[in-house]
């Protein structure tokens, strides 16, 4: 029976991440778990806002969002990130997220979601900065980005490159503490946004990054009858770090799994989907 993946989630109170499937089923993603699956057929649009795509359109195997252009537009219309709901009555929090030395961003998330947004992004360390209404949080977010000189997003390829060589806990915490102090000292914050004290949270243990070997490859896309298999070493954001049958360490961005029908496969089988070889900087159609 084929299953359709709905992506990685980080449920509140859970010990780690789970892989969600259409229909409500979940698979825990604990370190050491063996994984094996193969894609079947063509990748199809997953729709928008809980509604199926009326065209069941085929989408690119390399896209990190399995949506056709029209469903992507509809999804964006109601997105907080696109300021599609400026009258949202919920309380929002502004956060400072650290992904590696010199790799910091400021963002916002609904307070009710807790730290889920930080886990979804693969933030190794974070601290809250403030809380208040949505538009006040948005204005302060933009202020802090400019004042601290940090980007609005950090590519996953950049995040992956440093996960196996992170500085000690104290060093990464110190960078967040210093930036937090600079941020709260600014006088131009939106008046309705409450400043929050610096409380550094480190996710390295939750992700399984301690002792993580450097990745040697990254799955570029899935393909019909292509197999992905291996033993799970770590989960950070949407990324699964797998030890494969050939003793390589390959990263799979689970966003590439959505939109495919997936069937079980031998966890000891070699990977047979296109993989980018990080050691050589090149790309190939199979694994090394």
C-alpha positions in Angstrom: 0.0 0.0 0.0 1.3 3.4 -0.9 1.6 6.2 1.7 1.7 9.9 1.0 4.0 12.0 3.2 2.9 15.2 4.8 6.3 16.3 6.1 8.2 16.4 9.4 6.5 17.7 12.6 7.8 18.5 16.1 4.8 17.8 18.4 4.8 19.6 21.8 5.8 17.3 24.5 7.2 14.7 22.2 10.8 13.4 22.5 11.6 14.3 18.9 10.3 14.6 15.4 7.8 12.5 13.6 7.1 12.0 10.0 3.4 12.8 9.2 1.4 10.9 6.7 -1.9 11.9 4.9 -4.8 10.4 7.0 -3.2 11.3 10.3 -0.7 8.6 10.9 2.8 9.4 12.2 6.2 7.6 12.3 8.6 8.5 15.1 12.1 9.6 13.9 14.3 8.5 16.7 18.1 8.2 16.1 19.1 4.7 15.1 15.8 4.0 13.3 16.2 2.3 9.9 14.3 3.8 6.9 13.6 2.5 3.5 11.1 3.6 0.9 10.7 4.1 -2.9 8.7 6.6 -4.8 6.1 5.5 -7.3 4.6 7.3 -10.3 4.7 11.1 -10.6 4.8 13.8 -8.0 1.5 15.6 -7.7 0.4 18.9 -6.1 -0.8 18.6 -2.5 -3.2 21.5 -2.8 -3.6 24.5 -0.5 -5.0 25.1 3.0 -6.3 21.6 3.4 -8.0 21.6 0.0 -6.9 19.2 -2.8 -5.6 20.6 -6.0 -8.5 20.6 -8.5 -6.1 19.7 -11.3 -4.0 17.1 -9.4 -1.2 18.9 -11.2 2.2 17.4 -11.7 5.0 19.3 -9.9 8.7 19.4 -10.2 10.6 16.7 -8.3 13.2 19.3 -7.2 10.8 21.8 -5.6 10.7 21.9 -1.8 7.0 22.7 -2.0 4.8 20.2 -3.8 2.3 22.8 -5.1 1.4 24.0 -8.5 1.5 27.8 -9.2 -2.2 28.3 -8.5 -2.2 26.4 -5.2 1.0 28.1 -4.1 -0.7 31.5 -4.8 -3.7 30.5 -2.7 -1.6 29.3 0.1 0.4 32.5 0.1 -2.7 34.7 0.3 -3.4 33.5 3.8 0.2 33.4 5.0 1.4 35.4 8.0 4.8 35.6 6.3 3.2 37.5 3.4 1.2 39.7 5.7 -2.0 38.1 4.4 -3.8 38.2 7.7 -2.8 41.6 9.3 -5.8 41.5 11.7 -4.8 38.2 13.2 -5.8 38.6 16.9 -3.3 36.1 18.3 -0.2 37.0 20.3 3.1 36.7 18.4 6.7 36.3 19.5 9.8 37.7 18.0 12.8 35.3 18.2 16.5 35.2 17.6 17.7 32.0 15.9 21.3 30.7 15.6 22.3 28.1 13.1 26.1 28.3 13.2 28.9 30.8 13.8 27.8 34.1 12.3 24.5 32.5 11.0 21.7 34.3 12.9 18.2 35.4 11.9 15.3 37.2 13.5 11.8 36.0 12.9 8.3 35.8 14.4 5.9 33.0 15.3 2.5 32.6 16.9 2.9 32.3 20.7 0.6 29.3 20.8 3.1 27.3 18.7 5.8 27.6 21.3 9.2 26.6 19.9 7.8 24.5 17.0 8.8 27.1 14.4 12.4 27.0 15.6 12.6 23.2 15.5 11.1 23.2 12.0 13.8 25.6 10.8 16.6 23.6 12.4 17.6 26.4 14.8 20.4 25.0 16.9 20.1 27.8 19.5 17.4 30.4 20.1 16.0 33.0 22.5 12.8 34.9 22.6 13.1 38.7 22.1 9.6 40.0 22.6 5.8 39.3 22.4 2.7 41.3 21.3 0.3 41.9 18.4 1.2 40.6 15.0 1.9 43.9 13.2 3.9 45.2 16.2 6.0 42.0 16.1 6.4 42.4 12.3 7.6 46.0 12.6 10.0 45.1 15.3 11.3 42.1 13.3 12.2 44.4 10.4 13.8 46.9 12.8 16.0 44.3 14.4 17.1 42.7 11.1 18.4 46.1 9.9 19.9 47.0 13.2 21.7 43.7 13.8 22.6 43.2 10.2 21.1 39.7 9.9 19.3 38.2 6.9 15.6 37.3 6.7 16.4 33.7 5.9 19.4 31.3 5.8 19.5 28.6 3.1 19.3 25.0 4.2 22.5 24.2 2.3 24.3 26.7 4.5 22.8 25.2 7.7 23.7 21.7 6.7 27.3 22.6 6.0 28.1 23.4 9.6 26.0 20.9 11.6 28.9 18.5 12.1 31.4 21.2 13.2 29.5 23.3 15.7 31.4 25.2 18.4 30.9 24.3 22.1 27.6 25.0 23.8 29.0 28.0 25.8 30.3 29.6 22.6 27.1 29.4 20.7 25.1 30.6 23.7 27.4 33.6 24.1 26.7 34.8 20.5 23.0 34.7 21.2 23.3 36.5 24.5 25.4 39.3 22.9 22.9 39.8 20.1 19.9 39.7 22.4 21.5 42.4 24.5 22.0 44.6 21.4 18.4 44.0 20.3 16.6 44.8 23.5 18.7 48.0 24.0 17.3 49.5 20.8 14.8 52.3 21.5 12.7 52.0 18.3 10.7 49.0 19.2 6.9 49.0 18.6 5.3 50.4 21.7 2.9 47.4 22.1 5.6 44.8 22.0 6.9 43.6 25.3 10.6 42.8 25.6 11.5 39.3 26.9 14.5 38.3 28.9 17.3 36.2 27.3 16.7 32.5 28.0 19.0 30.5 25.6 17.6 27.2 24.4 19.9 24.7 22.7 18.5 22.1 20.4 21.7 20.2 19.5 20.7 17.2 21.7 17.1 17.2 20.4 18.3 17.1 16.8 21.0 14.5 17.6 23.9 16.7 16.4 26.5 15.7 19.1 29.1 13.6 17.3 27.3 13.9 13.9 29.6 13.0 11.0 29.9 15.5 8.1 27.4 14.8 5.3 28.9 13.4 2.1 25.8 13.8 -0.1 22.4 15.4 -0.3 19.4 13.9 -2.1 18.6 16.2 -5.0 15.2 14.8 -5.9 13.1 11.6 -5.7 12.2 9.7 -8.8 9.8 7.0 -9.9 11.1 3.7 -8.5 14.0 5.5 -6.8 15.0 4.1 -3.4 16.1 6.1 -0.2 17.3 3.9 2.6 19.6 4.0 5.6 20.0 4.4 9.4 18.9 7.6 10.9 21.6 9.6 12.6 20.0 13.0 13.2 16.9 15.1 12.4 17.3 18.9 12.1 14.4 20.9 10.8 13.1 19.0 7.7 16.4 17.2 7.2 17.1 13.5 7.8 20.8 12.6 8.1 21.2 9.0 7.1 24.0 6.4 7.2 23.6 4.5 3.9 24.5 1.0 2.9 27.7 2.3 1.4 28.7 3.9 4.7 28.1 7.4 3.3 26.2 10.1 5.2 23.4 11.5 3.0 20.9 14.2 3.9 17.3 14.0 2.8 15.1 17.1 2.9 11.8 15.6 3.7 10.0 18.4 1.9 11.0 16.6 -1.3 8.9 13.6 -0.2 5.6 15.4 -0.2 3.4 14.9 -3.3 4.8 11.4 -4.0 3.2 8.0 -3.4 5.7 6.0 -1.3 6.1 2.3 -0.8 8.3 0.4 1.7 11.8 -0.7 0.6 14.7 -2.7 2.1 16.4 -0.3 4.6 19.7 -1.9 3.6 19.3 -1.2 -0.1 21.6 1.3 -1.8 20.2 4.7 -2.6 19.1 5.0 -6.2 17.8 8.6 -6.5 19.8 11.6 -7.8 22.3 12.7 -5.1 24.7 15.7 -5.0 28.2 14.6 -3.9 29.4 17.2 -1.4 32.9 15.8 -1.4 33.4 16.5 -5.1 31.0 19.4 -5.5 29.4 17.6 -8.4 26.1 15.9 -9.1 25.2 12.5 -10.2 22.2 10.3 -10.9 22.9 7.7 -8.3 24.8 7.4 -5.1 28.6 7.8 -5.6 
